[in-house]
Each structure stands twice: as structure tokens, then as C-alpha cells.
Amino acid sequence: MIGLIPFMTPVYAAIVVILMYFGIKVYVGKRRQSITQDVGEGICMECGSKVFDKKCPNCDDTQE
């Protein structure tokens, strides 16, 4: 906010900073939610695919 004061009035600088703060909070929350949905139960340590029902679809099929 201090860096914006020379270019605009302090009121507008505060509004811009507050909007940026909440915008970043929303962006990080949405990004975290999308990563959680992509990962699901976890990721297999051997092949890197998604784990379903506590089993890796690639690795567990080849071992059986």
C-alpha cells in the first residue's frame, strides 16, 4: 500500500490492496480445492497415478 500512495490517494491505495488481498485468498482457495479434487485419495509413489479404493489401478493390476 505504501508503494501506491505516491501514485494515488491513500484511500484508493487501501481499496486496491484490500481487493488484492481477498482476490489472492480466493485464488489460492480455488487452486487448493482443484488440487484436492485431482489428487483424491492420494497418488501412487511408484507410477504417479491416482489411487482409487486404496489401490493403484496400474501397479495393483500388474502384481496380481
Order of alpha helices (4+ residues) and beta strands (2+ residues): alpha-alpha
